[in-house]
């Protein structure tokens, strides 16, 4: 199977994942709002909540329990955001009860030096960290078991992830087994993690997965070669420490993949059946930040403002999708990732334009605010035309950051489609897709995306 690094790069790319240009390092500044582009315009969110709401009523004595008609629930961790915020890791771990924290990471973060910095902050706080670095992309069921065995053997307590979505999902897996027992594959589905888990503190090193603020964990079943999705409110971390400095050591291909993953979170949460006014605003703003800044981070990887903007975009997209859930793009990409161990964000970049067209075929109106938020002209144009322009806008961004145009470039063949379709139908993310999808629909989408 070809690697993303073997595929065409942006102009100026060289082997090793570093873009050549005449860039200069830009000092870190706290504001993500002055990037040379005009400020994102406010985009109205359609919906009945404000336009047609019933008048508010005064106090009343409850005689039975009733659910309000328009109830929005929004669950996120405590967030510590900004350059240098990794220095708060020791204090954050102490606040949730750490004495012997268990740090879950991968070899790349060790080599980059971020784990050593994290350990130093933990030790300065008087803690005795233990490091597990055996996580690979698309974390595997046996990796979760190995990490848990080490966690239990050393008597660790608070679980900390320093890394991308794979490390964070692995950390959640360790927490599930610590509090609930069994095997990690037994928790596939919604609300099956019923017992409390150890505190979780996350320090993400990518700008895309949203795992540091979400109720999701996605684990690879190495026997069936598929991915399982675990969804539970217990998996929302206690604290997320988002330090944009950690983003500058991402390889270009990982930067592109996680950025497109974040954009997919924004899009799918906005059109989800479970969206609400709180998730809508975060999804729209995330779409603006990501589409305006992802390419800048590829060309100027150490420039401060695009990195801060991408960190914020990934955060907002994560806060949106953990509360609104996702859709058919993720349901499909999970299966390809499990079958071929292909990069998740790249798969989303390939599949998202096709999913936009599929969903817009029955309801294009919902895509108009998303298109406007990403710079597509919407005034006076039919919604169906706008939705098509938005799908093209997403594909243009994927082209610009070097993502292949089809799944075949990543190793998917016609022979895989029947299996991929069957497992997609079992994915929890499909439940909140705005349009119902049959096996025939999903197979057709996979063929279109080849």
C-alpha positions as CSV (number, residue, x, y, z in Angstrom):
1,X,0.0,0.0,0.0
2,X,1.5,3.4,-0.9
3,X,2.4,5.8,1.9
4,X,1.1,9.3,1.8
5,X,4.7,10.4,1.8
6,X,5.0,8.7,-1.6
7,X,2.2,10.7,-3.1
8,X,2.6,14.2,-4.8
9,X,3.4,17.0,-2.4
10,X,2.8,20.7,-2.4
11,X,5.1,22.7,-4.6
12,X,8.5,23.1,-2.9
13,X,8.2,20.0,-0.8
14,X,11.3,17.9,-0.2
15,X,11.9,14.4,1.2
16,X,11.5,14.3,4.9
17,X,8.3,16.3,5.2
18,X,9.8,19.8,5.4
19,X,8.6,22.4,2.9
20,X,11.3,24.7,1.6
21,X,10.7,28.4,1.4
22,X,12.1,31.6,2.7
23,X,10.1,31.5,5.9
24,X,11.3,33.0,9.2
25,X,10.3,31.9,12.6
26,X,7.5,34.1,14.0
27,X,7.4,34.8,17.8
28,X,4.4,33.3,19.6
29,X,1.6,35.8,20.1
30,X,-1.6,35.1,21.9
31,X,-4.1,36.3,19.4
32,X,-5.3,34.1,16.5
33,X,-7.4,36.8,14.9
34,X,-4.9,38.8,12.8
35,X,-3.8,36.5,10.0
36,X,-3.9,38.8,7.1
37,X,-7.3,37.6,6.0
38,X,-10.4,39.6,6.9
39,X,-12.3,38.6,10.0
40,X,-14.8,35.7,9.6
41,X,-18.2,37.2,9.0
42,X,-21.0,36.2,11.3
43,X,-23.1,33.5,9.7
44,X,-26.7,33.0,10.8
45,X,-27.6,29.5,11.9
46,X,-31.0,28.4,10.6
47,X,-33.3,26.7,13.0
48,X,-36.5,27.1,15.0
49,X,-34.9,27.6,18.4
50,X,-34.8,31.4,18.2
51,X,-37.0,32.3,15.3
52,X,-40.2,30.4,16.4
53,X,-39.7,29.7,20.1
54,X,-42.7,29.8,22.4
55,X,-42.8,32.7,25.0
56,X,-40.9,31.9,28.2
57,X,-43.0,31.0,31.2
58,X,-42.6,31.8,34.9
59,X,-42.2,29.4,37.9
60,X,-44.4,26.4,38.2
61,X,-44.7,23.4,40.5
62,X,-43.5,20.2,38.8
63,X,-46.0,17.3,39.1
64,X,-44.1,15.0,36.8
65,X,-40.8,14.9,35.0
66,X,-40.9,16.1,31.4
67,X,-38.0,16.8,29.0
68,X,-38.0,20.3,27.5
69,X,-38.7,20.4,23.8
70,X,-35.5,22.3,22.9
71,X,-32.9,21.0,25.3
72,X,-29.2,21.4,24.4
73,X,-26.6,19.5,26.4
74,X,-22.9,20.5,26.1
75,X,-20.2,18.5,27.8
76,X,-16.5,19.5,27.5
77,X,-13.4,19.3,29.7
78,X,-11.6,22.1,31.4
79,X,-9.4,23.6,28.7
80,X,-6.0,25.2,29.2
81,X,-5.1,26.9,25.9
82,X,-2.1,28.8,24.6
83,X,1.6,28.6,23.8
84,X,3.6,27.4,26.8
85,X,0.5,25.8,28.5
86,X,2.3,22.4,28.7
87,X,4.0,23.9,31.8
88,X,0.6,23.6,33.5
89,X,0.7,19.8,33.2
90,X,2.0,19.0,36.6
91,X,-0.4,21.3,38.4
92,X,-3.3,19.9,36.3
93,X,-2.4,16.4,37.2
94,X,-2.1,17.3,40.9
95,X,-5.6,18.9,40.9
96,X,-7.2,15.6,39.8
97,X,-5.3,13.6,42.3
98,X,-2.2,12.3,40.7
99,X,0.7,10.8,42.6
100,X,2.0,8.4,40.0
101,X,0.7,9.5,36.7
102,X,0.7,7.2,33.7
103,X,1.9,8.9,30.5
104,X,0.7,7.4,27.2
105,X,2.6,8.5,24.1
106,X,4.4,7.2,21.0
107,X,8.0,7.0,19.7
108,X,7.6,10.2,17.6
109,X,6.7,12.3,20.6
110,X,9.7,10.8,22.5
111,X,12.0,11.7,19.7
112,X,10.6,15.2,19.3
113,X,11.3,16.0,23.0
114,X,7.8,16.8,24.1
115,X,7.6,13.8,26.5
116,X,10.8,14.8,28.2
117,X,9.3,18.3,28.7
118,X,6.1,16.8,30.0
119,X,7.9,14.6,32.4
120,X,9.9,17.6,33.7
121,X,6.8,19.5,34.5
122,X,5.3,16.5,36.3
123,X,8.5,15.9,38.4
124,X,8.6,19.6,39.3
125,X,5.2,19.1,40.8
126,X,6.5,16.3,42.9
127,X,5.0,13.5,40.8
128,X,6.6,10.2,39.7
129,X,5.5,9.6,36.1
130,X,5.6,6.3,34.3
131,X,5.8,6.4,30.5
132,X,4.2,3.9,28.0
133,X,5.3,4.7,24.5
134,X,4.1,1.6,22.6
135,X,1.2,3.3,20.7
136,X,1.0,3.2,16.9
137,X,-1.3,5.0,14.5
138,X,-4.8,3.6,14.6
139,X,-4.3,2.2,18.1
140,X,-4.6,-1.6,18.3
141,X,-6.5,-3.7,20.8
142,X,-3.3,-5.5,21.9
143,X,-1.6,-2.1,22.5
144,X,-4.4,-1.1,24.9
145,X,-4.1,-4.4,26.8
146,X,-0.3,-4.0,27.0
147,X,-0.6,-0.4,28.3
148,X,-3.2,-1.4,30.9
149,X,-1.1,-4.3,32.2
150,X,1.8,-1.8,32.8
151,X,-0.6,0.7,34.3
152,X,-1.8,-1.9,36.8
153,X,1.6,-3.3,37.5
154,X,3.1,0.0,38.6
155,X,0.2,1.2,40.6
156,X,-0.4,4.3,38.5
157,X,-3.4,6.6,39.0
158,X,-4.1,9.6,36.7
159,X,-3.8,8.8,33.0
160,X,-2.1,11.4,30.8
161,X,-1.8,11.4,27.0
162,X,0.9,13.4,25.3
163,X,0.3,12.9,21.6
164,X,-2.2,12.8,18.8
165,X,-5.6,11.0,18.6
166,X,-4.0,7.6,18.7
167,X,-2.3,8.2,22.0
168,X,-5.4,9.9,23.4
169,X,-7.7,7.0,22.4
170,X,-5.2,4.5,23.8
171,X,-5.2,6.4,27.1
172,X,-9.0,6.3,27.2
173,X,-8.8,2.6,26.5
174,X,-6.5,2.1,29.5
175,X,-8.9,4.1,31.7
176,X,-11.9,2.0,30.5
177,X,-10.1,-1.3,31.4
178,X,-9.0,0.1,34.8
179,X,-12.5,1.1,35.9
180,X,-14.6,-1.6,34.1
181,X,-12.4,-4.7,33.4
182,X,-12.9,-7.0,30.5
183,X,-11.4,-6.4,27.0
184,X,-11.5,-3.2,25.1
185,X,-13.5,-4.6,22.2
186,X,-16.3,-5.4,24.5
187,X,-17.1,-1.7,24.9
188,X,-18.0,-1.0,21.2
189,X,-21.1,1.1,20.8
190,X,-22.9,3.8,22.9
191,X,-22.9,4.1,26.7
192,X,-21.4,0.7,27.5
193,X,-18.7,2.2,29.9
194,X,-20.9,2.3,33.0
195,X,-18.3,2.4,35.9
196,X,-16.2,5.4,36.8
197,X,-12.7,5.6,35.2
198,X,-9.5,7.2,36.4
199,X,-9.0,11.0,35.7
200,X,-7.8,11.9,32.3
201,X,-5.5,14.8,31.3
202,X,-4.7,15.3,27.7
203,X,-1.9,17.3,25.9
204,X,-2.7,17.0,22.1
205,X,0.2,17.2,19.6
206,X,-1.9,17.5,16.5
207,X,-4.6,20.0,15.3
208,X,-7.4,17.8,14.3
209,X,-8.5,14.7,16.1
210,X,-10.6,16.4,18.8
211,X,-10.0,13.3,21.0
212,X,-8.7,15.5,23.8
213,X,-12.2,17.0,24.4
214,X,-14.5,14.2,23.1
215,X,-16.5,11.3,24.4
216,X,-15.1,9.0,21.6
217,X,-12.4,6.4,21.5
218,X,-11.7,4.5,18.3
219,X,-9.7,1.2,18.5
220,X,-8.6,-1.2,15.8
221,X,-9.8,-4.8,16.1
222,X,-6.7,-6.6,14.8
223,X,-8.6,-9.9,14.3
224,X,-11.5,-8.6,12.2
225,X,-9.4,-5.8,10.7
226,X,-12.0,-3.1,11.5
227,X,-12.3,-0.3,13.9
228,X,-14.7,-0.1,16.8
229,X,-16.2,3.2,18.1
230,X,-16.7,3.6,21.8
231,X,-19.0,6.5,22.8
232,X,-19.5,7.4,26.4
233,X,-19.7,10.6,28.4
234,X,-17.3,9.0,30.9
235,X,-14.6,9.3,28.2
236,X,-14.7,13.2,28.1
237,X,-11.3,14.1,29.7
238,X,-11.1,16.1,32.9
239,X,-8.5,18.6,31.5
240,X,-7.2,19.3,28.0
241,X,-4.0,21.3,27.8
242,X,-3.6,22.7,24.3
243,X,-0.1,24.0,23.6
244,X,0.3,25.1,20.0
245,X,4.0,24.6,20.3
246,X,3.5,20.9,20.1
247,X,2.1,21.2,16.6
248,X,5.4,22.4,15.0
249,X,7.0,19.0,15.0
250,X,4.2,17.3,13.1
251,X,5.3,15.8,9.7
252,X,3.6,17.5,6.8
253,X,1.5,14.5,6.0
254,X,0.2,14.3,9.6
255,X,-0.5,18.0,9.6
256,X,-2.6,17.7,6.5
257,X,-4.4,14.6,7.7
258,X,-5.4,15.9,11.1
259,X,-6.4,19.3,9.7
260,X,-8.8,17.6,7.3
261,X,-10.1,15.4,10.1
262,X,-10.9,18.6,12.1
263,X,-12.7,20.1,9.1
264,X,-14.7,16.8,8.7
265,X,-15.7,17.1,12.4
266,X,-16.9,20.6,11.9
267,X,-19.0,19.7,8.8
268,X,-20.5,16.5,10.1
269,X,-21.4,18.0,13.5
270,X,-23.1,20.9,11.9
271,X,-25.4,18.7,9.7
272,X,-25.8,16.0,12.3
273,X,-29.2,14.9,13.5
274,X,-28.1,15.8,17.0
275,X,-26.8,19.3,16.4
276,X,-27.9,22.2,18.5
277,X,-27.3,26.0,18.6
278,X,-24.3,25.5,20.9
279,X,-22.6,23.0,18.6
280,X,-23.5,25.0,15.5
281,X,-21.6,28.1,16.4
282,X,-18.4,26.1,17.3
283,X,-18.7,24.1,14.1
284,X,-19.0,27.1,11.8
285,X,-16.2,29.0,13.5
286,X,-14.0,25.9,13.3
287,X,-14.7,25.5,9.6
288,X,-13.6,29.1,9.0
289,X,-10.4,28.8,11.0
290,X,-9.4,25.5,9.4
291,X,-10.0,26.4,5.8
292,X,-8.1,29.7,6.2
293,X,-5.1,28.4,8.1
294,X,-4.3,24.8,7.3
295,X,-2.4,25.6,4.1
296,X,-0.5,28.4,5.9
297,X,0.7,25.8,8.5
298,X,2.1,23.6,5.7
299,X,4.1,26.5,4.1
300,X,5.1,28.2,7.3
301,X,5.2,25.4,10.0
302,X,6.7,27.5,12.8
303,X,4.6,30.7,12.2
304,X,2.6,31.3,15.4
305,X,-0.7,32.7,14.3
306,X,-1.7,29.9,11.8
307,X,-0.8,27.3,14.4
308,X,-2.7,28.9,17.1
309,X,-5.7,29.3,14.8
310,X,-5.5,25.6,13.8
311,X,-5.3,24.6,17.5
312,X,-8.4,26.6,18.2
313,X,-10.2,25.3,15.1
314,X,-9.5,21.7,16.1
315,X,-10.7,22.5,19.6
316,X,-13.9,24.0,18.5
317,X,-14.6,21.2,16.0
318,X,-13.9,18.7,18.8
319,X,-16.3,20.5,21.2
320,X,-19.0,20.4,18.4
321,X,-18.7,16.8,17.4
322,X,-18.5,15.3,20.9
323,X,-21.9,16.8,21.6
324,X,-23.5,16.5,18.1
325,X,-21.8,13.3,17.1
326,X,-20.7,12.7,13.4
327,X,-21.9,11.0,10.3
328,X,-21.3,8.9,7.2
329,X,-17.8,10.1,6.4
330,X,-16.5,8.9,9.7
331,X,-18.6,5.7,9.6
332,X,-16.9,4.9,6.3
333,X,-13.4,6.0,7.1
334,X,-13.2,4.0,10.3
335,X,-13.7,0.8,8.2
336,X,-11.0,1.6,5.7
337,X,-8.6,2.5,8.5
338,X,-9.3,-0.7,10.2
339,X,-9.0,-2.9,7.1
340,X,-5.8,-1.3,5.7
341,X,-4.3,0.7,8.6
342,X,-4.7,3.8,6.4
343,X,-4.4,7.3,7.9
344,X,-7.8,8.4,9.2
345,X,-7.7,12.1,8.3
346,X,-6.5,11.4,4.8
347,X,-9.5,9.0,4.3
348,X,-11.8,11.7,5.6
349,X,-10.3,14.2,3.1
350,X,-11.0,11.8,0.3
351,X,-14.5,10.8,1.4
352,X,-15.9,14.2,2.7
353,X,-16.8,15.7,-0.7
354,X,-18.7,12.6,-1.7
355,X,-20.6,12.6,1.7
356,X,-21.5,16.3,1.3
357,X,-23.0,15.5,-2.1
358,X,-24.9,12.5,-0.8
359,X,-26.4,14.4,2.1
360,X,-27.1,17.5,0.2
361,X,-29.1,15.5,-2.4
362,X,-32.0,15.5,0.1
363,X,-31.4,18.6,2.1
364,X,-28.9,21.1,0.7
365,X,-30.0,24.1,2.9
366,X,-28.0,23.0,5.9
367,X,-24.7,23.3,3.9
368,X,-25.3,26.9,3.0
369,X,-23.9,28.4,6.3
370,X,-21.0,26.0,6.1
371,X,-20.2,27.1,2.6
372,X,-20.4,30.8,3.6
373,X,-18.1,30.2,6.6
374,X,-15.5,28.7,4.3
375,X,-15.5,31.5,1.8
376,X,-17.9,30.2,-0.8
377,X,-20.2,32.9,-2.3
378,X,-23.8,32.1,-1.4
379,X,-25.8,35.2,-2.1
380,X,-28.5,34.6,-4.7
381,X,-27.5,31.0,-5.4
382,X,-29.7,28.0,-5.0
383,X,-28.8,25.8,-2.0
384,X,-28.0,22.8,-4.2
385,X,-25.6,24.8,-6.2
386,X,-24.0,26.2,-3.0
387,X,-23.6,22.7,-1.6
388,X,-21.9,21.5,-4.7
389,X,-19.5,24.5,-4.6
390,X,-18.8,23.6,-1.0
391,X,-17.9,20.0,-1.9
392,X,-15.5,21.4,-4.5
393,X,-14.0,23.8,-1.9
394,X,-13.2,20.9,0.4
395,X,-11.7,19.0,-2.5
396,X,-9.5,22.0,-3.5
397,X,-8.2,22.2,0.1
398,X,-7.4,18.5,0.1
399,X,-5.6,18.9,-3.3
400,X,-3.6,21.8,-1.9
401,X,-2.3,19.8,1.1
402,X,-1.4,16.8,-1.0
403,X,-4.2,14.3,-0.2
404,X,-4.9,11.8,-3.0
405,X,-8.1,12.1,-5.0
406,X,-9.3,8.5,-4.5
407,X,-9.2,5.6,-2.1
408,X,-7.5,3.4,-4.7
409,X,-4.3,5.4,-4.1
410,X,-4.4,4.2,-0.5
411,X,-4.9,0.6,-1.4
412,X,-8.7,0.2,-1.5
413,X,-10.0,-2.1,-4.3
414,X,-13.4,-3.1,-5.7
415,X,-13.0,-6.4,-3.8
416,X,-12.9,-4.6,-0.5
417,X,-16.3,-2.7,-1.0
418,X,-18.6,-5.5,0.2
419,X,-16.7,-5.9,3.5
420,X,-16.4,-2.1,4.0
421,X,-20.1,-1.6,3.4
422,X,-21.1,-4.3,5.9
423,X,-18.9,-2.9,8.7
424,X,-19.9,0.7,7.9
425,X,-23.5,-0.2,8.6
426,X,-22.5,-1.2,12.1
427,X,-20.6,2.0,12.9
428,X,-22.2,4.2,15.6
429,X,-21.5,7.4,13.7
430,X,-24.0,6.4,11.0
431,X,-26.9,6.9,13.4
432,X,-26.6,10.7,13.4
433,X,-26.0,11.2,9.7
434,X,-28.7,13.6,8.3
435,X,-29.7,11.2,5.5
436,X,-30.5,7.5,6.0
437,X,-28.1,5.3,4.1
438,X,-28.7,1.8,2.8
439,X,-26.0,-0.8,2.0
440,X,-26.5,0.1,-1.7
441,X,-25.9,3.8,-0.9
442,X,-22.7,3.1,1.0
443,X,-21.3,0.8,-1.6
444,X,-22.0,3.4,-4.3
445,X,-20.2,6.0,-2.2
446,X,-17.2,3.8,-1.8
447,X,-17.1,3.2,-5.6
448,X,-17.4,6.9,-6.3
449,X,-14.5,7.6,-4.0
450,X,-12.2,5.0,-5.5
